[in-house]
Amino acid sequence: MGPLLTLREHTQLIGAARAGVSMVECSLDLGCTVVGVELDADGWHWGGRSYPYLACCKERTIYYWDGEEFAPAARYTDALIKLVPTEWGPPTFEIDGIKMLPTAQLSPYEDAERKVAWVEPRGKVILDTCGGLGYFAACCVQGGAERVFSFEKNPEVLWLRTLNPWSPVAEGPLILECGDISERIAALPDAAFDAILHDPPRFGIAGELYSQAFYDQLARVIKRNGRLFHYTGSPNKLTSGRDVPQEVTRRLRKAGFTAEPHGDGIRAAKV
């Protein structure tokens, strides 16, 4: 994985070079590590290679080395998919400007750790329905899960994972599949999972992942007493016209779960 730059590192490198400093310590992997970087008037040097200073560095953008130049970690197909820096280190990502992970109060990685703790992953087989950047899956693996089956339908999000040093590699207990869980779940066996993590996009983007039919499938594939965490966010019902957490709670109960809103999601268990 090559170096990653944000406005923070760019400012640090440029400032040091202008001050005539020949060596500076900074992070080139979004806060995972700190390394020494050599500087001169033409560019900076790290890992046996030379790199130019960025001519333009925008806020809320992560730049990666594509082999010839620094390019934004973003792609556009049906929508603009973009890796976005945070003050915490672990990045979030956006689809057409809509932030996919909470970052206002704490790191999205720490947020994932807190939510994964509810399902108590040690020794369990876990279904991760909407993999995203893989933070839920990473926390499950670190928590000692026996196996994590993760689905992510967007190939551009999977590409972002190859750039993000905070995203887990699909190896060992983590099995990652490019596929739409709303379609693939019908082929999963009954009572195959000890726990489920369900972190879908917002209701207006992926309503099928909030449907009674989908929750019935979740109830089918999870074992009795198995735990489920369902992220809903906290949509403003005054502007949206609906109370999504309460709707989800009612549907999960109908599917055979005990369910209660908790923070920005629902904690549930199969009866």
C-alpha positions as CSV (number, residue, x, y, z in Angstrom):
1,M,0.0,0.0,0.0
2,G,1.4,3.4,-1.0
3,P,1.3,6.6,0.9
4,L,-2.0,8.4,1.7
5,L,-2.2,12.1,2.2
6,T,-4.8,14.4,3.6
7,L,-4.8,18.2,4.1
8,R,-3.2,17.6,7.5
9,E,-0.1,15.8,6.1
10,H,0.2,18.1,3.1
11,T,0.2,21.1,5.3
12,Q,2.8,19.5,7.6
13,L,5.1,18.5,4.7
14,I,4.8,21.9,2.9
15,G,5.3,23.8,6.1
16,A,8.5,21.9,7.0
17,A,9.9,22.2,3.5
18,R,9.4,26.0,3.5
19,A,11.1,26.2,6.9
20,G,14.1,24.4,5.5
21,V,13.6,21.3,7.6
22,S,15.2,18.2,6.0
23,M,13.3,15.5,8.0
24,V,9.8,15.4,9.5
25,E,7.8,12.7,11.2
26,C,4.2,12.2,10.0
27,S,1.6,9.5,9.2
28,L,1.2,8.2,5.6
29,D,-1.4,5.7,6.5
30,L,-4.2,7.7,8.2
31,G,-2.8,7.5,11.6
32,C,-1.9,3.8,11.8
33,T,1.8,4.6,12.1
34,V,4.2,7.5,12.2
35,V,7.3,7.4,9.9
36,G,10.3,9.7,9.1
37,V,10.1,11.5,5.8
38,E,13.0,13.2,4.1
39,L,12.3,16.6,2.4
40,D,14.0,18.8,-0.2
41,A,12.8,21.6,-2.5
42,D,11.5,19.2,-5.2
43,G,9.6,16.7,-3.1
44,W,9.7,14.2,-0.3
45,H,11.2,10.8,0.1
46,W,10.0,7.7,1.9
47,G,10.3,3.9,1.4
48,G,13.0,4.3,-1.2
49,R,10.9,6.4,-3.5
50,S,10.4,10.1,-4.2
51,Y,7.1,11.9,-4.3
52,P,6.0,15.4,-5.4
53,Y,4.3,17.9,-3.2
54,L,0.6,18.1,-4.0
55,A,-0.2,21.1,-6.3
56,C,-3.7,21.2,-4.8
57,C,-5.0,19.6,-1.7
58,K,-8.7,19.8,-0.8
59,E,-10.3,19.3,2.6
60,R,-12.3,16.1,3.1
61,T,-10.3,14.3,0.5
62,I,-7.8,11.5,0.8
63,Y,-5.1,11.2,-1.9
64,Y,-3.4,7.9,-2.8
65,W,-0.4,7.2,-5.1
66,D,-1.7,5.6,-8.3
67,G,1.9,4.9,-9.6
68,E,2.3,8.2,-11.4
69,E,0.6,10.9,-9.3
70,F,-1.6,11.5,-6.2
71,A,-5.3,11.0,-7.0
72,P,-8.4,11.4,-4.9
73,A,-9.6,8.1,-3.3
74,A,-12.9,8.4,-5.2
75,R,-14.7,6.8,-8.1
76,Y,-17.9,7.6,-10.0
77,T,-20.1,5.0,-11.7
78,D,-23.8,5.2,-10.8
79,A,-22.8,7.4,-7.8
80,L,-19.8,9.2,-6.4
81,I,-18.1,6.9,-3.9
82,K,-15.5,8.7,-1.8
83,L,-13.1,7.9,1.1
84,V,-13.3,10.8,3.5
85,P,-10.8,11.6,6.3
86,T,-11.8,12.1,9.9
87,E,-10.0,13.7,12.8
88,W,-9.8,10.3,14.5
89,G,-7.6,8.6,11.8
90,P,-10.0,5.8,10.5
91,P,-11.8,7.3,7.6
92,T,-15.5,7.2,6.7
93,F,-16.9,7.1,3.2
94,E,-19.7,8.9,1.3
95,I,-22.0,8.0,-1.5
96,D,-23.2,11.1,-3.4
97,G,-22.2,13.2,-0.4
98,I,-24.1,11.1,2.1
99,K,-21.9,10.0,5.0
100,M,-22.1,6.3,5.6
101,L,-20.5,6.1,9.1
102,P,-21.0,8.2,12.2
103,T,-18.0,10.4,13.1
104,A,-19.3,13.3,15.1
105,Q,-18.6,12.1,18.6
106,L,-15.9,9.4,18.1
107,S,-13.9,7.4,15.6
108,P,-16.0,5.2,13.3
109,Y,-13.7,2.3,14.3
110,E,-14.4,2.9,18.0
111,D,-18.1,3.2,17.2
112,A,-17.9,-0.2,15.5
113,E,-16.1,-1.7,18.5
114,R,-18.9,-0.6,20.9
115,K,-21.7,-2.0,18.6
116,V,-19.9,-5.3,18.0
117,A,-19.4,-5.7,21.8
118,W,-23.2,-6.3,22.0
119,V,-23.1,-9.5,20.0
120,E,-20.1,-10.9,22.0
121,P,-18.2,-12.2,19.0
122,R,-15.8,-14.6,20.6
123,G,-16.1,-18.1,19.2
124,K,-19.2,-17.2,17.1
125,V,-20.1,-17.5,13.5
126,I,-21.3,-14.0,12.4
127,L,-23.2,-12.6,9.5
128,D,-22.1,-9.1,8.5
129,T,-24.8,-8.0,6.1
130,C,-23.5,-4.8,4.6
131,G,-19.7,-4.8,4.9
132,G,-18.8,-1.2,4.0
133,L,-15.3,-0.4,5.0
134,G,-15.2,-3.6,7.1
135,Y,-14.9,-2.1,10.6
136,F,-17.6,-4.4,12.0
137,A,-15.9,-7.4,10.5
138,A,-12.5,-6.2,11.8
139,C,-13.8,-5.8,15.3
140,C,-15.4,-9.3,15.2
141,V,-12.1,-10.9,14.1
142,Q,-10.2,-9.0,16.8
143,G,-12.8,-10.1,19.3
144,G,-12.1,-13.8,18.5
145,A,-15.0,-14.7,16.2
146,E,-14.7,-18.2,14.7
147,R,-15.9,-17.0,11.3
148,V,-17.3,-13.8,9.8
149,F,-19.3,-13.9,6.6
150,S,-19.4,-10.4,5.1
151,F,-21.3,-9.1,2.1
152,E,-20.8,-5.9,0.2
153,K,-22.6,-5.3,-3.0
154,N,-20.8,-2.2,-4.3
155,P,-17.5,-3.0,-6.0
156,E,-16.3,0.6,-5.7
157,V,-16.7,0.4,-1.9
158,L,-14.6,-2.8,-2.0
159,W,-12.0,-0.8,-4.0
160,L,-11.9,1.8,-1.3
161,R,-11.1,-1.0,1.2
162,T,-8.0,-1.8,-0.8
163,L,-6.7,1.7,-0.1
164,N,-7.9,2.0,3.5
165,P,-5.3,0.7,6.0
166,W,-8.0,0.4,8.6
167,S,-10.1,-2.1,6.5
168,P,-9.4,-5.8,7.2
169,V,-8.0,-8.1,4.7
170,A,-10.3,-11.0,3.7
171,E,-8.3,-13.9,5.1
172,G,-8.4,-16.3,8.0
173,P,-11.8,-16.1,9.7
174,L,-13.1,-13.3,7.5
175,I,-14.9,-14.3,4.3
176,L,-15.9,-11.3,2.1
177,E,-18.2,-11.6,-0.9
178,C,-19.2,-9.0,-3.4
179,G,-23.0,-9.5,-3.4
180,D,-26.3,-8.0,-2.4
181,I,-27.4,-9.6,0.9
182,S,-31.1,-8.8,0.1
183,E,-30.7,-11.4,-2.7
184,R,-28.1,-13.7,-1.3
185,I,-29.8,-14.3,2.1
186,A,-32.4,-16.7,0.6
187,A,-29.6,-19.2,-0.1
188,L,-28.1,-19.1,3.4
189,P,-28.9,-22.1,5.5
190,D,-31.3,-22.0,8.5
191,A,-29.9,-21.2,11.9
192,A,-26.4,-20.9,10.5
193,F,-25.3,-17.8,12.5
194,D,-24.7,-17.1,16.2
195,A,-25.0,-13.4,15.7
196,I,-25.8,-10.8,13.0
197,L,-24.6,-7.2,12.4
198,H,-26.9,-5.3,10.1
199,D,-25.6,-1.8,9.0
200,P,-27.6,-0.9,5.9
201,P,-27.6,2.4,4.1
202,R,-30.4,4.7,5.1
203,F,-34.0,3.7,4.5
204,G,-34.4,6.0,1.5
205,I,-31.5,4.3,-0.3
206,A,-32.1,0.7,0.6
207,G,-35.6,0.2,1.8
208,E,-35.5,-3.5,1.0
209,L,-33.1,-4.0,3.9
210,Y,-35.7,-2.6,6.3
211,S,-38.6,-4.8,5.0
212,Q,-40.5,-7.4,6.9
213,A,-39.5,-10.0,4.3
214,F,-35.8,-9.3,4.9
215,Y,-36.2,-9.4,8.7
216,D,-38.0,-12.7,8.4
217,Q,-35.0,-14.0,6.6
218,L,-32.7,-12.7,9.3
219,A,-34.8,-14.6,11.9
220,R,-34.5,-17.8,9.8
221,V,-30.7,-17.8,9.5
222,I,-29.9,-16.9,13.1
223,K,-29.8,-19.4,15.9
224,R,-32.2,-19.2,18.9
225,N,-31.0,-16.6,21.4
226,G,-28.6,-15.2,18.8
227,R,-28.0,-11.5,19.0
228,L,-28.6,-8.9,16.3
229,F,-27.4,-5.3,16.2
230,H,-29.2,-3.2,13.6
231,Y,-27.9,0.3,12.8
232,T,-30.7,2.7,12.0
233,G,-29.1,6.1,12.6
234,S,-31.3,8.8,14.2
235,P,-33.3,10.3,11.3
236,N,-35.3,13.4,12.2
237,K,-39.0,12.2,12.2
238,L,-40.2,15.8,11.9
239,T,-38.4,16.2,8.5
240,S,-38.6,12.5,7.4
241,G,-42.2,12.0,8.4
242,R,-41.5,8.6,9.9
243,D,-40.0,7.0,13.0
244,V,-37.6,4.5,11.4
245,P,-36.3,3.0,14.7
246,Q,-39.8,2.3,16.0
247,E,-40.8,0.8,12.6
248,V,-37.8,-1.4,12.6
249,T,-38.4,-2.5,16.2
250,R,-42.0,-3.5,15.4
251,R,-40.9,-5.5,12.3
252,L,-38.1,-7.3,14.2
253,R,-40.6,-8.3,16.9
254,K,-43.0,-9.6,14.3
255,A,-40.1,-11.6,12.8
256,G,-39.5,-13.3,16.1
257,F,-36.9,-11.1,17.9
258,T,-37.0,-9.3,21.2
259,A,-36.0,-5.8,20.1
260,E,-35.4,-2.4,21.8
261,P,-33.9,0.9,20.4
262,H,-30.5,1.6,21.8
263,G,-28.5,4.7,20.8
264,D,-28.4,4.9,17.0
265,G,-29.6,1.4,16.5
266,I,-31.7,-1.6,17.7
267,R,-30.5,-4.4,19.9
268,A,-32.4,-7.6,19.3
269,A,-32.2,-11.3,20.2
270,K,-34.0,-14.3,18.5
271,V,-36.7,-15.8,20.7
